[in-house]
């Protein structure tokens, strides 16, 4: 990432040095995941759609610990692997919006709340800014080479209400709390970076 672009990483010290943690990353460009993986202070395992595991990229992504997800069904294998990452004290990366979009955390899917409440792992919000501002001259699908991309890590927080309940109502309430925290972090990151 540092060879192709100019990442400016802010707040990486906020990621807990040990224990399970979930990185909740906004997603507006296809380099957002690789960018966070490349600059995060700890090795991370992202939930990635199975369509990305094609050609020679597939074996590489599996070898570096990325978790393949079939989004067309309730993928129990992916859920089990993701919970295993957290149980082993690892870092799980999630795009809570489910797919690439505006990257504004406006519409969250319930998966992030499920993993956070089920595992008890804190969530660290991560804002990637600048990856989708303009297209590159050589490769239109990527940001311009050597352009600045900001990655801003926020303060860790717990998604649950402390009760330990994992009912549909508890997950819905956790999703609301998470959405507010992530939106506030994105606003702070935009102010901090001027983007």
Rosetta silent file (secondary structure, phi, psi, omega in degrees, C-alpha in Angstrom):
SEQUENCE: XXXXXXXXXXXXXXXXXXXXXXXXXXXXXXXXXXXXXXXXXXXXXXXXXXXXXXXXXXXXXXXXXXXXXXXXXXXXXXXXXXXXXXXXXXXXXXXXXXXXXXXXXXXXXXXXXXXXXXXXXXXXXXXXXXXXXXXXXXXXXXXXXXXXXXXXXXXXXXXXXXXXXXXXXXXXXXXXXXXXXXXXXXXXXXXXXXX
SCORE:     score description
SCORE:     0.000 S_00000001
   1 L     0.000  -40.600 -178.995    0.000    0.000    0.000 S_00000001
   2 L   -70.066  -23.906  179.064    2.822    2.392    0.865 S_00000001
   3 L   -78.804  -29.057 -176.551    4.488    1.713   -2.484 S_00000001
   4 L   -96.833  -35.360 -178.514    1.420    2.526   -4.584 S_00000001
   5 L  -128.714 -177.283  176.779   -0.286    5.254   -2.565 S_00000001
   6 E  -116.963   79.541  179.130    0.493    7.628    0.295 S_00000001
   7 E   -67.191  135.898  170.818   -1.520    6.330    3.236 S_00000001
   8 E  -112.516  113.701 -174.072   -1.852    8.688    6.172 S_00000001
   9 E  -104.367  124.221 -178.660   -2.714    6.561    9.197 S_00000001
  10 E  -123.120  133.879  174.005   -4.244    8.258   12.230 S_00000001
  11 L    79.072   14.933 -178.031   -5.161    6.684   15.576 S_00000001
  12 H   -61.371  -24.014  177.655   -3.729    3.216   14.952 S_00000001
  13 H   -64.981  -14.192 -179.727   -2.626    3.199   18.607 S_00000001
  14 H   -77.083  -16.432  178.318   -6.324    2.930   19.530 S_00000001
  15 L   -72.836  122.169  179.459   -6.473   -0.671   18.296 S_00000001
  16 L   -53.136  136.593 -175.206   -6.057   -2.900   21.381 S_00000001
  17 L   -70.906  -25.041 -179.988   -2.632   -4.559   21.270 S_00000001
  18 L  -140.204  165.249  176.277   -3.976   -7.952   22.353 S_00000001
  19 L    85.504  168.213 -178.246   -7.241   -9.820   22.523 S_00000001
  20 L   -68.037  143.009  176.644  -10.140  -10.071   20.112 S_00000001
  21 E  -152.958  148.718  177.488  -11.188   -6.944   18.258 S_00000001
  22 E  -114.295  125.690  173.251  -13.459   -6.123   15.333 S_00000001
  23 E   -93.662  118.361  178.407  -12.481   -3.466   12.802 S_00000001
  24 E  -102.445  107.951 -169.483  -15.653   -1.921   11.338 S_00000001
  25 E  -110.788  134.705  172.509  -14.574   -0.283    8.082 S_00000001
  26 L   -69.806  158.682 -171.506  -16.547    1.957    5.734 S_00000001
  27 L  -141.161   97.506  177.809  -16.489    0.688    2.147 S_00000001
  28 L  -117.640   -8.317 -178.660  -16.579    2.992   -0.855 S_00000001
  29 L  -147.468  154.390 -177.342  -13.771    1.495   -2.974 S_00000001
  30 L   -70.023  -10.851  176.401  -12.301   -1.938   -3.665 S_00000001
  31 L   -90.984   -3.729 -176.519   -8.918   -0.959   -2.153 S_00000001
  32 H   -58.429  -47.318  179.241  -10.407   -0.122    1.272 S_00000001
  33 H   -62.840  -54.952  177.956   -9.942   -3.647    2.673 S_00000001
  34 H   -57.947  -34.081  179.230   -6.405   -4.173    1.362 S_00000001
  35 H   -64.035  -46.480 -179.724   -5.493   -0.661    2.537 S_00000001
  36 H   -66.038  -42.187  177.590   -6.616   -1.380    6.114 S_00000001
  37 H   -58.052  -40.463 -176.781   -4.928   -4.796    6.073 S_00000001
  38 H   -72.777  -26.542 -174.943   -1.726   -3.110    4.907 S_00000001
  39 H  -112.799   -9.248 -178.637   -1.642   -0.321    7.506 S_00000001
  40 L   -64.487  147.523 -178.440   -3.356   -1.855   10.568 S_00000001
  41 L   -73.801  -11.298  177.717   -1.107   -2.363   13.602 S_00000001
  42 L  -131.722  151.856  175.187   -2.184   -6.020   13.894 S_00000001
  43 L   -60.101  137.487 -177.711   -2.727   -8.780   11.353 S_00000001
  44 E  -130.968  151.259 -178.868   -6.402   -8.851   10.395 S_00000001
  45 E  -117.727  110.941 -177.150   -8.778  -11.340    8.840 S_00000001
  46 E   -94.724  146.349  167.885  -11.538   -9.730    6.764 S_00000001
  47 E   -76.729  120.699 -175.086  -14.867  -11.176    5.753 S_00000001
  48 E  -129.095  135.526  179.886  -14.634  -11.035    1.943 S_00000001
  49 E   -58.358  142.611 -175.089  -17.276  -11.975   -0.642 S_00000001
  50 H   -61.609  -24.916 -179.601  -16.533  -15.291   -2.337 S_00000001
  51 H   -63.497  -20.230  179.781  -16.553  -13.598   -5.754 S_00000001
  52 H   -81.121  -13.823 -177.210  -13.205  -11.978   -4.853 S_00000001
  53 L   -90.672   58.033 -178.406  -11.522  -15.381   -4.431 S_00000001
  54 L  -114.507  153.970  177.446  -10.931  -15.923   -8.167 S_00000001
  55 H    58.356 -151.086 -177.985   -7.820  -16.843  -10.109 S_00000001
  56 H   -68.095  -17.350  179.018   -4.442  -16.625   -8.372 S_00000001
  57 H   -67.853  -33.353 -177.982   -5.854  -14.108   -5.888 S_00000001
  58 H   -57.590  -57.042  179.254   -8.035  -16.798   -4.250 S_00000001
  59 H   -60.642  -36.926  178.437   -5.251  -19.039   -2.889 S_00000001
  60 H   -62.266  -47.553 -178.375   -3.276  -15.963   -1.800 S_00000001
  61 H   -62.866  -40.000  177.217   -6.245  -14.512    0.117 S_00000001
  62 H   -64.982  -41.120 -177.748   -6.916  -17.837    1.831 S_00000001
  63 H   -64.227  -31.429  179.914   -3.218  -18.205    2.707 S_00000001
  64 L   -92.872    8.611  169.739   -3.130  -14.798    4.437 S_00000001
  65 L    90.416   16.978  176.986   -6.241  -15.673    6.461 S_00000001
  66 L   -76.088  149.276 -172.979   -9.078  -13.823    4.766 S_00000001
  67 E  -104.256  116.070 -178.310  -12.526  -15.359    5.374 S_00000001
  68 E   -77.336  131.309 -177.294  -14.541  -16.260    2.275 S_00000001
  69 E  -125.766  130.636  171.737  -18.276  -15.482    2.557 S_00000001
  70 L   -92.122  106.732 -174.964  -21.158  -16.629    0.382 S_00000001
  71 L   -78.055   -6.316 -177.721  -23.533  -13.662    0.637 S_00000001
  72 L   -84.583   -6.064 -176.999  -26.403  -15.515   -1.067 S_00000001
  73 L  -148.426  171.289  172.467  -27.038  -17.704    1.975 S_00000001
  74 L   -77.004   98.309 -172.496  -26.477  -17.909    5.726 S_00000001
  75 L   -82.763   90.892 -176.686  -22.856  -19.066    5.384 S_00000001
  76 H   -63.646  -33.659  179.577  -22.296  -21.093    8.559 S_00000001
  77 H   -63.820  -44.843  179.271  -18.723  -21.959    7.592 S_00000001
  78 H   -65.023  -41.859  178.855  -17.794  -18.281    7.315 S_00000001
  79 H   -61.208  -44.710  179.807  -19.565  -17.449   10.588 S_00000001
  80 H   -63.066  -43.526  179.710  -17.725  -20.277   12.365 S_00000001
  81 H   -64.700  -42.571 -179.571  -14.355  -19.193   10.950 S_00000001
  82 H   -64.003  -44.471  177.244  -14.971  -15.537   11.867 S_00000001
  83 H   -64.131  -32.926  176.572  -15.970  -16.434   15.428 S_00000001
  84 H   -64.203  -38.981  176.410  -12.854  -18.641   15.581 S_00000001
  85 H   -58.184  -46.386 -178.626  -10.661  -15.639   14.708 S_00000001
  86 H   -69.667  -40.144  179.371  -12.169  -13.732   17.633 S_00000001
  87 H   -61.571  -33.599  179.146  -12.053  -16.730   20.000 S_00000001
  88 L   -82.289    5.126  178.532   -8.323  -17.040   19.240 S_00000001
  89 L    81.646   21.470 -177.628   -7.813  -13.370   20.179 S_00000001
  90 L   -93.042 -176.583 -179.196   -7.467  -12.164   16.602 S_00000001
  91 E  -107.957  123.174  178.242   -8.644   -9.169   14.606 S_00000001
  92 E  -108.752  124.771  177.331  -11.726   -9.555   12.421 S_00000001
  93 E   -99.000  133.891 -178.183  -12.385   -6.933    9.755 S_00000001
  94 E  -135.217  139.669  168.445  -15.957   -6.306    8.650 S_00000001
  95 L   -97.723   98.005 -170.499  -17.600   -3.960    6.172 S_00000001
  96 L   -66.172  -15.291  177.218  -20.850   -3.453    8.126 S_00000001
  97 L   -79.375  -11.490  175.957  -22.678   -2.032    5.114 S_00000001
  98 L    90.111  -34.713  179.106  -22.313   -5.430    3.451 S_00000001
  99 L  -154.070  169.466 -178.660  -21.101   -4.155    0.097 S_00000001
 100 L   -65.786  140.261  179.813  -19.373   -1.218   -1.489 S_00000001
 101 L  -162.242 -136.983  179.649  -21.444    1.960   -1.559 S_00000001
 102 L   -72.477  -20.970 -179.756  -21.233    5.519   -0.308 S_00000001
 103 L    72.403   29.560 -175.378  -19.110    4.402    2.632 S_00000001
 104 L  -109.072    7.354  179.935  -21.142    6.498    5.063 S_00000001
 105 L    59.855   23.462 -176.342  -22.345    3.749    7.458 S_00000001
 106 L   -72.641  -34.863 -177.839  -25.951    4.808    6.702 S_00000001
 107 L  -127.676  104.674 -178.559  -27.337    1.285    6.271 S_00000001
 108 L   -97.896  145.839  171.305  -25.797   -1.435    8.415 S_00000001
 109 L   -91.395  163.526 -172.819  -26.473   -5.131    8.198 S_00000001
 110 L   -76.909   -8.964 -175.051  -26.897   -7.127   11.409 S_00000001
 111 H   -58.719  -43.295 -179.496  -23.713   -9.206   11.012 S_00000001
 112 H   -60.297  -45.952  178.952  -21.448   -6.779   12.846 S_00000001
 113 H   -61.463  -41.727 -179.966  -23.773   -6.658   15.855 S_00000001
 114 H   -59.294  -51.395 -178.216  -24.004  -10.448   15.889 S_00000001
 115 H   -63.576  -39.389 -178.286  -20.224  -10.945   15.934 S_00000001
 116 H   -68.828  -46.019 -178.248  -19.690   -8.206   18.524 S_00000001
 117 H   -70.567  -42.518 -178.334  -22.428   -9.324   20.908 S_00000001
 118 H   -64.338  -42.091 -175.308  -21.686  -13.033   20.481 S_00000001
 119 H   -90.582  -23.801 -173.829  -17.915  -12.676   21.017 S_00000001
 120 L    77.518    6.182 -178.753  -17.852   -9.711   23.405 S_00000001
 121 L   -72.483  140.563  175.305  -15.051   -8.222   21.270 S_00000001
 122 E   -70.410  154.351  177.324  -14.794   -4.430   21.173 S_00000001
 123 E  -103.568  132.281  172.120  -15.414   -2.655   17.878 S_00000001
 124 E  -110.583  115.201  177.507  -12.871   -0.190   16.493 S_00000001
 125 E   -72.339  141.319  179.696  -14.412    2.065   13.840 S_00000001
 126 E  -132.265  125.666  176.914  -12.188    2.685   10.819 S_00000001
 127 E  -108.896  124.317  173.419  -12.765    5.394    8.204 S_00000001
 128 E  -105.498  118.389 -175.884  -10.993    5.133    4.859 S_00000001
 129 E  -124.048  137.359  177.522  -11.157    8.487    3.083 S_00000001
 130 L   102.206  -10.157 -177.539   -9.832    9.491   -0.319 S_00000001
 131 L   -73.119  -23.832 -176.280   -9.929    6.088   -1.996 S_00000001
 132 L  -116.383   13.514 -177.455  -12.915    6.973   -4.182 S_00000001
 133 L   -68.712  -38.038  179.188  -12.366   10.697   -4.804 S_00000001
 134 L  -152.317  160.126  179.524  -10.906   10.268   -8.288 S_00000001
 135 L   -93.356  151.943  177.973   -9.864    7.568  -10.742 S_00000001
 136 L   -73.702  158.821  178.384   -6.317    6.837  -11.754 S_00000001
 137 L   -77.047  -40.633 -176.930   -5.012    7.671  -15.218 S_00000001
 138 L   -80.129  -47.042  179.938   -3.420    4.286  -15.847 S_00000001
 139 L  -124.150  105.258 -174.030   -5.961    2.049  -14.129 S_00000001
 140 L   -61.336  -26.848 -177.304   -9.384    3.688  -13.903 S_00000001
 141 L   -78.143   -3.851 -178.596  -10.603    1.222  -11.253 S_00000001
 142 L  -120.977  156.387  172.904   -7.968    2.412   -8.757 S_00000001
 143 L   -63.509  157.455  178.834   -7.205    5.750   -7.115 S_00000001
 144 L   -55.727  138.637  177.329   -4.350    7.654   -8.772 S_00000001
 145 L   -58.592  141.964  179.388   -0.950    6.191   -7.919 S_00000001
 146 L    67.977   12.201  175.418    0.835    8.075   -5.130 S_00000001
 147 L   -81.457  157.835 -177.927   -2.391    9.842   -4.083 S_00000001
 148 E   -82.892  132.466  173.313   -3.131   10.273   -0.385 S_00000001
 149 E  -124.340  124.749  179.929   -5.566    7.895    1.283 S_00000001
 150 E   -94.159  133.679  174.952   -6.455    8.562    4.919 S_00000001
 151 E  -122.987  114.407 -174.378   -7.130    5.680    7.302 S_00000001
 152 E  -116.675  116.440  177.792   -8.508    6.877   10.636 S_00000001
 153 E   -90.592  137.760 -179.565   -8.932    4.445   13.542 S_00000001
 154 E  -103.919 -176.630  179.689  -11.436    5.410   16.248 S_00000001
 155 E   -73.344  136.620  177.373  -11.911    4.618   19.915 S_00000001
 156 E   -65.095  147.640  176.271  -12.936    1.020   20.714 S_00000001
 157 E  -147.235  158.457  177.040  -16.467    0.521   22.053 S_00000001
 158 L   -94.657  138.188 -177.859  -18.715   -2.342   23.140 S_00000001
 159 L   -83.875  -32.543 -175.803  -21.818   -3.022   21.075 S_00000001
 160 L   -75.193  171.608  179.270  -23.860   -4.837   23.682 S_00000001
 161 L   -96.072    5.967  179.948  -25.833   -3.363   26.528 S_00000001
 162 L    92.923  -10.128 -177.277  -23.984   -5.469   29.090 S_00000001
 163 L   -80.037  -23.374 -176.510  -26.825   -7.964   29.512 S_00000001
 164 L    81.234    0.515  179.842  -25.264  -10.638   27.307 S_00000001
 165 L   -69.366  141.945  178.416  -28.612  -11.178   25.569 S_00000001
 166 L  -123.536   32.108  178.583  -28.461  -12.282   21.936 S_00000001
 167 L   -74.057  166.963  177.400  -32.131  -11.989   21.053 S_00000001
 168 H   -57.232  -42.632  179.824  -33.312  -10.339   17.830 S_00000001
 169 H   -62.563  -43.895  179.861  -34.316   -7.267   19.866 S_00000001
 170 H   -63.151  -39.414  179.128  -30.880   -7.093   21.543 S_00000001
 171 H   -69.150  -38.410  177.712  -29.136   -7.368   18.151 S_00000001
 172 H   -63.738  -42.645  178.535  -31.372   -4.681   16.632 S_00000001
 173 H   -66.006  -38.735  177.236  -30.599   -2.349   19.551 S_00000001
 174 H   -64.335  -39.867  178.348  -26.880   -3.126   19.235 S_00000001
 175 H   -61.330  -40.585  177.662  -27.036   -2.348   15.499 S_00000001
 176 H   -63.547  -45.126  178.715  -28.566    1.056   16.297 S_00000001
 177 H   -61.450  -43.353 -179.458  -25.837    1.814   18.867 S_00000001
 178 H   -62.377  -45.691 -178.182  -23.151    0.703   16.415 S_00000001
 179 H   -59.145  -42.621  179.163  -24.563    2.834   13.587 S_00000001
 180 H   -63.649  -44.107  179.933  -24.507    5.947   15.764 S_00000001
 181 H   -63.772  -44.133 -177.826  -20.920    5.301   16.895 S_00000001
 182 H   -67.514  -41.395  178.585  -19.692    4.609   13.350 S_00000001
 183 H   -63.858  -40.970  178.557  -21.435    7.672   11.879 S_00000001
 184 H   -64.439  -40.284  177.984  -19.972    9.876   14.628 S_00000001
 185 H   -63.948  -41.801  179.630  -16.485    8.462   13.967 S_00000001
 186 H   -62.112  -42.348  176.525  -16.840    9.120   10.233 S_00000001
 187 H   -60.934  -44.905  178.411  -17.849   12.732   10.930 S_00000001
 188 H   -61.892  -42.369 -179.102  -14.844   13.140   13.257 S_00000001
 189 H   -64.508  -38.908  178.368  -12.511   11.569   10.677 S_00000001
 190 H   -65.822  -41.091  177.337  -13.757   13.931    7.967 S_00000001
 191 H   -64.498  -44.275 -177.915  -13.195   16.942   10.205 S_00000001
 192 H   -63.078  -38.546 -176.125   -9.753   15.692   11.227 S_00000001
 193 H   -95.651  -13.418 -177.258   -8.608   15.043    7.663 S_00000001
 194 L    75.483   24.540 -178.809  -10.463   17.863    5.914 S_00000001
 195 L  -109.292    0.000    0.000  -12.201   15.405    3.545 S_00000001
